[in-house]
Amino acid sequence: MPEKIRVMIVDDVAETREQLRKLISFDPDIEVVAMVGSGEEAVTIAPKALPDVVLMDINLPGMDGITATGEIVDIMPTVQVVMLSVQGESDYMRRAMMAGARDFLTKPPSADDLLNTIHRTYKLRQKMGTGQLTPGGAPGGQAPVEQRPAQQGKILTVFSPKGGTGCTTIAVNLAIALQTLLGADARICLIDANLQFGDVSIFLKLQATRTLTDLAPHAQDLDSNLLRTVIATHSSGIRVLAAPVTPEEAEMFQDAGVEEGGSNRAMKAILEFAQKEFDYLIIDTARHIDDIVLAALDINDLLLVLTRPIIPDIRGARMFIELLQKLEYPMEHVDLVINNVDNKRMGIQPEAIERAMMPAIAHIPLDERTALRAANYGEPFILKDNRTPIAQAVIDLAKKLHNRFAQRAEEKAAAEEETQRNVGLGRLL
């Protein structure tokens, strides 16, 4: 029989402690091992109660929740602290995360939010290890967690000037294909930059408790801890930065203003920081060329322009590519993807589209049944059955993209080596 998740509740209001205990009692896999009313008491009791998860009120008399969190995590590094706060206290998030908190819940939390958060943070504890703890150190018998070396991940933006071309479908399945191709250690992040009407979370059947909105106020001073608290993890292994829950929440990005070239400052700062944290960023976009899309294009490594073999879609994609050329956007950073290709029906063939625009990197076959089922059930087709032609086409696309970037990296390294060799030869002469 699996062990229950051990939870300690820290809140100075006895009624709140009891309400949280009652909500937790609905889940037979969780037990409350301690309830305390102050930060000082929490620091004293935690090593004795040995909780897996601590529900910590941020506003406590005397030692506040942030200070208590820091002291508990120093003593018990694998304990997962979930901070409880009332609305309007989002400015405390960064301080709390720096102290070691793993997540935030707004008071009073719903039963679903509370129980889901406890289970999710407990899984993080399992990944960290559960060995004997030593003050200020890593779990006994384990080496300290290795810091991820600084790097520049690749940014792939999926865009179409027409709606309904399948941008979200391609972005979601491409992210999973890259994760599968590169293995569990690869860090792939899918970003839903369709801020008003993004539905990446629906395509993944993912309940994200935090969204890009939570990062916007802190875009200029992000850190890894804060980013991790907002990112959701899908069962496939990919990380997801979800779009705001409601369209009006997207307005927070407008408060940050735009750069001279039209890029949204907050979104660009978020992407630049996330680029250092991941191997690949896959960005799903809205169909409008706005300041959010421009922010992605500013630092983009590859833009995938989607179209379908339908005259309005082809016309829109062609006009967009012509616009990029007028703006002198580097076309080596642009690739065409033709979606919904059906060679069995009368219609415009991919070769004709390529002659009108540019060679396509991928032809994605038409499979309405598979694509619609994946969207309606929140089950990406690349996970449901990767043997279907549509799944195989996306897998091939992932391989082409990764191989291209690997080749570019090798060419760059060879060029740098040649430059160093010439410099050394010049010195000798």
C-alpha positions in Angstrom: 0.0 0.0 0.0 1.5 3.4 -1.0 2.4 5.9 1.7 0.1 8.8 2.1 1.2 12.4 1.3 2.0 14.1 4.6 0.8 17.7 4.8 1.4 20.4 7.4 -0.9 23.4 7.6 0.4 26.7 8.8 -2.1 29.5 9.3 -2.7 31.8 12.3 -6.5 31.5 11.9 -7.8 28.3 13.5 -10.9 28.3 11.4 -8.9 28.5 8.2 -6.7 25.6 9.4 -9.8 23.5 10.0 -11.3 24.4 6.6 -8.1 23.3 4.8 -8.0 20.1 6.9 -11.6 19.3 5.9 -10.9 19.8 2.2 -7.8 17.6 2.4 -9.9 14.8 4.1 -11.7 14.2 0.8 -8.6 12.7 -0.6 -7.7 9.3 1.0 -4.1 9.6 -0.3 -3.3 12.7 1.8 -3.1 13.1 5.5 -2.6 16.1 7.7 0.3 15.5 10.1 0.4 18.9 11.8 -1.5 22.2 12.1 0.3 25.2 13.5 -0.5 28.9 13.9 2.8 30.7 13.5 6.0 30.7 11.5 8.1 30.1 14.6 6.1 27.0 15.5 6.2 25.8 11.9 10.0 25.9 11.9 10.1 23.9 15.2 7.5 21.3 14.3 8.4 20.6 10.7 11.5 18.5 11.4 9.5 16.4 13.9 6.3 16.0 11.8 8.3 15.3 8.5 5.7 16.7 6.1 6.1 16.2 2.4 4.1 19.3 1.6 3.6 22.5 3.7 0.6 24.8 3.2 2.0 28.1 4.3 0.0 31.3 4.9 2.1 34.2 3.6 0.9 36.7 6.2 1.7 35.4 9.7 2.2 37.4 12.9 5.8 37.5 14.0 7.8 35.4 11.6 6.0 35.8 8.2 5.4 32.9 5.8 8.3 33.8 3.5 10.8 33.8 6.3 9.4 30.6 7.7 9.6 29.0 4.3 13.3 29.9 3.9 14.2 28.4 7.3 12.2 25.2 6.7 13.7 24.6 3.3 17.2 25.2 4.7 16.6 22.4 7.2 14.5 20.1 4.9 15.5 20.8 1.2 13.0 18.4 -0.3 9.9 19.7 1.4 7.5 21.3 -1.0 6.0 24.6 0.3 2.8 25.9 -1.2 2.2 29.5 -0.3 -1.4 30.6 0.5 -2.3 34.3 -0.1 -5.2 36.5 -0.8 -5.7 38.2 -4.1 -3.6 41.2 -4.8 -0.4 39.8 -3.2 1.2 38.6 -6.5 4.1 41.0 -5.8 5.2 38.6 -3.0 5.6 35.7 -5.5 9.2 36.3 -6.4 10.3 36.7 -2.8 8.5 33.5 -1.8 9.9 31.5 -4.7 13.4 32.8 -3.8 12.8 31.5 -0.3 12.0 28.1 -1.7 8.2 28.0 -2.2 7.1 25.8 -5.1 3.6 27.1 -5.8 0.9 29.6 -4.9 -2.8 29.2 -4.1 -5.3 32.0 -3.7 -7.3 31.9 -0.5 -9.7 30.3 -0.1 -8.7 27.6 -2.6 -11.2 25.2 -4.1 -11.0 21.5 -3.2 -9.8 20.6 -6.7 -7.1 23.3 -6.8 -5.9 22.4 -3.3 -5.7 18.6 -3.9 -4.2 18.9 -7.4 -1.5 21.3 -6.2 -0.6 19.0 -3.3 -0.3 16.0 -5.6 1.7 18.0 -8.2 4.2 19.4 -5.7 4.6 16.0 -4.1 5.7 14.6 -7.4 8.3 17.3 -7.5 9.6 16.1 -4.1 9.8 12.5 -5.5 11.9 13.7 -8.4 14.2 15.5 -5.9 14.7 12.4 -3.8 13.5 11.5 -0.3 16.7 10.5 1.4 17.5 11.6 5.0 17.8 15.4 5.1 20.7 17.4 6.5 20.5 21.0 7.5 21.4 23.4 4.6 22.3 20.5 2.3 21.0 18.1 -0.2 19.3 14.8 0.8 21.8 12.4 2.5 23.7 10.2 0.1 22.9 12.4 -2.9 25.1 14.9 -4.7 23.9 18.5 -4.9 21.6 19.2 -7.9 23.8 20.0 -10.9 23.1 23.5 -12.2 22.1 23.7 -15.8 24.8 25.3 -17.9 24.1 28.6 -19.6 22.9 28.0 -23.2 20.8 29.5 -26.0 17.9 27.3 -26.8 16.3 27.3 -30.3 13.0 29.2 -30.8 10.5 27.8 -33.3 7.5 30.0 -34.0 4.4 28.6 -35.6 2.3 31.2 -37.5 -0.4 31.5 -40.1 -2.1 34.7 -41.2 -5.4 32.7 -41.6 -7.3 31.0 -38.8 -8.1 27.3 -38.9 -4.9 26.2 -40.6 -3.8 24.0 -37.7 -1.1 26.1 -35.9 -2.0 24.8 -32.4 -2.2 21.2 -33.6 1.2 21.4 -35.3 2.8 23.3 -32.4 1.5 20.8 -29.7 2.5 17.7 -31.6 5.8 19.1 -32.8 6.8 19.9 -29.2 6.0 16.3 -28.1 7.8 14.9 -31.1 10.9 16.8 -30.2 10.7 15.6 -26.6 10.3 12.0 -27.7 13.2 12.4 -30.2 15.6 13.9 -27.8 14.7 11.9 -24.7 13.6 12.6 -21.1 16.6 14.8 -20.3 15.7 17.3 -23.1 13.9 20.4 -22.0 11.2 21.4 -24.4 8.8 24.3 -23.7 5.6 25.0 -25.5 4.5 28.6 -25.2 0.9 29.7 -25.9 1.4 33.2 -27.2 -2.2 33.5 -28.4 -2.8 35.6 -25.3 -6.5 36.3 -25.8 -7.8 33.0 -27.2 -5.1 30.4 -26.8 -6.1 26.9 -26.3 -2.9 24.9 -26.0 -4.0 23.8 -22.5 -7.3 22.4 -24.0 -5.3 20.5 -26.7 -3.3 18.9 -23.9 -6.1 18.5 -21.4 -3.9 20.4 -19.0 -5.1 22.3 -15.9 -2.5 25.1 -15.6 -2.8 27.0 -12.3 -0.4 29.7 -13.5 -0.2 31.5 -16.9 2.0 34.0 -18.8 0.0 36.7 -17.0 1.8 35.8 -13.8 5.2 36.4 -15.4 4.3 39.7 -17.1 4.8 42.0 -14.1 8.2 40.3 -13.4 9.4 40.1 -17.0 12.4 42.3 -16.5 13.7 40.5 -13.5 12.9 36.9 -14.0 14.7 34.0 -12.3 14.6 30.3 -12.7 12.6 29.7 -9.6 9.8 32.1 -10.6 9.7 30.6 -14.1 9.3 27.1 -12.7 6.3 28.1 -10.6 4.4 29.2 -13.6 5.3 26.4 -16.0 3.0 23.4 -16.1 4.4 19.9 -17.0 2.5 17.6 -19.4 2.6 13.8 -19.0 4.7 13.7 -22.2 7.4 15.6 -20.5 7.0 18.9 -22.3 6.7 22.1 -20.2 3.9 24.5 -21.0 3.6 28.3 -20.5 -0.2 28.7 -20.8 -2.1 31.6 -22.2 -4.2 33.8 -19.8 -7.4 32.3 -18.7 -9.5 35.2 -19.9 -9.0 37.6 -22.8 -9.0 40.7 -20.5 -6.0 39.3 -18.6 -3.9 39.6 -21.7 -4.1 43.4 -21.3 -1.4 43.1 -18.6 1.2 42.7 -21.4 0.1 46.0 -22.9 1.1 47.8 -19.7 4.7 46.9 -20.4 4.7 48.9 -23.7 6.5 48.2 -26.9 10.0 48.6 -28.2 10.9 51.0 -31.1 10.5 48.1 -33.6 7.0 47.3 -32.2 7.9 44.2 -30.1 6.1 43.8 -26.8 8.7 44.4 -24.1 7.3 41.9 -21.5 6.9 39.1 -24.0 10.4 39.6 -25.5 12.0 39.6 -22.1 10.2 36.4 -21.1 11.2 34.6 -24.3 14.8 35.8 -24.0 15.0 34.4 -20.4 13.2 31.2 -21.3 15.6 30.7 -24.2 18.4 30.2 -21.7 16.4 27.6 -19.7 15.3 25.3 -22.5 16.7 23.4 -25.5 13.7 24.3 -27.6 10.9 26.9 -27.3 7.9 26.1 -29.5 5.7 29.2 -29.8 2.0 29.0 -30.9 0.7 32.4 -32.0 -2.4 34.2 -32.9 -3.1 34.9 -36.6 -2.7 38.7 -36.2 0.7 40.4 -36.6 0.8 42.2 -33.3 3.4 43.2 -30.8 3.4 39.7 -29.3 4.2 38.1 -32.6 6.8 40.7 -33.4 8.5 39.9 -30.1 8.8 36.3 -31.2 10.1 37.2 -34.6 12.7 39.5 -33.1 14.6 36.6 -31.5 13.2 33.7 -33.6 15.5 31.0 -34.9 12.9 29.6 -37.3 9.5 30.7 -38.4 7.2 28.0 -39.6 4.5 29.5 -41.8 1.5 27.3 -42.2 -0.9 27.1 -45.1 -3.5 24.7 -46.5 -4.1 23.9 -50.2 -7.0 26.4 -50.2 -6.9 29.6 -52.2 -7.6 32.1 -49.4 -5.0 30.4 -47.1 -2.4 30.3 -49.9 -3.0 34.0 -50.7 -2.6 35.0 -47.1 0.6 33.0 -46.6 2.0 34.4 -49.8 1.2 38.0 -48.8 2.8 37.4 -45.4 6.0 36.0 -46.9 6.2 38.9 -49.3 5.8 41.2 -46.3 8.7 39.5 -44.6 10.8 40.0 -47.7 9.9 43.7 -47.9 10.9 44.1 -44.2 14.2 42.3 -45.1 13.5 39.5 -42.6 16.2 36.8 -43.1 14.4 34.2 -45.2 16.8 31.5 -44.1 14.9 31.7 -40.9 11.5 31.0 -42.6 10.1 27.6 -43.6 6.8 26.7 -45.2 4.6 23.9 -43.9 1.7 22.8 -46.0 -1.0 21.3 -43.8 -4.1 19.1 -44.8 -2.5 17.7 -48.0 -4.8 15.2 -49.7 -3.4 13.8 -52.9 -6.5 11.7 -53.5 -8.9 14.6 -54.0 -9.0 17.2 -56.7 -7.4 20.3 -55.5 -4.3 22.4 -55.4 -1.2 20.2 -55.2 1.7 21.0 -52.9 4.1 21.4 -55.8 2.0 24.2 -57.2 2.0 26.0 -53.8 5.8 25.7 -53.6 6.2 27.1 -57.1 4.1 30.1 -56.0 6.0 30.7 -52.8 8.9 28.7 -51.7 9.9 25.0 -51.1 8.1 23.5 -48.1 9.9 21.7 -45.3 6.9 19.4 -44.7 3.6 18.2 -46.2 1.2 17.2 -43.4 -1.4 14.8 -44.7 -5.1 15.5 -44.3 -6.6 13.4 -41.5 -9.7 15.2 -40.2 -10.9 12.4 -38.0 -7.6 12.0 -36.1 -7.0 15.7 -35.7 -10.5 16.5 -34.6 -10.5 13.7 -32.1 -7.2 14.8 -30.7 -8.5 18.4 -30.2 -11.8 17.3 -28.7 -10.3 14.8 -26.3 -7.2 16.7 -25.4 -5.1 13.8 -26.5 -2.3 14.7 -29.0 -2.4 12.3 -31.9 1.4 11.8 -31.7 0.8 10.1 -28.3 -2.4 8.3 -29.2 -1.0 6.6 -32.3 2.3 7.7 -33.8 2.0 5.3 -36.6 -0.6 7.3 -38.5 0.6 9.2 -41.5 -0.2 12.6 -39.9 1.9 11.6 -36.8 4.7 10.3 -38.9 4.8 13.6 -40.9 5.2 15.6 -37.7 7.9 13.2 -36.4 9.8 13.7 -39.7 9.4 17.4 -39.3 10.9 17.3 -35.8 13.8 15.3 -37.1 14.5 17.6 -40.0 14.4 20.7 -37.7 16.7 19.1 -35.1 19.2 17.9 -37.7 19.2 21.3 -39.3 20.1 23.0 -36.1 22.7 20.4 -35.2 24.3 20.9 -38.7 24.3 24.7 -38.2 26.0 24.2 -34.8 28.7 22.0 -36.3 29.3 24.5 -39.1 29.5 27.3 -36.7 32.0 25.4 -34.5 34.1 24.5 -37.5 34.1 28.2 -38.7 35.2 29.3 -35.2 37.9 26.7 -35.1 39.1 27.8 -38.6 39.2 31.4 -37.4 41.2 30.6 -34.3 43.6 28.5 -36.4 44.1 31.5 -38.8 44.7 33.8 -35.9 47.3 31.5 -34.5 49.0 31.2 -37.9 49.0 35.0 -38.3 50.8 35.3 -35.0 53.5 32.9 -36.0 54.1 34.7 -39.3 
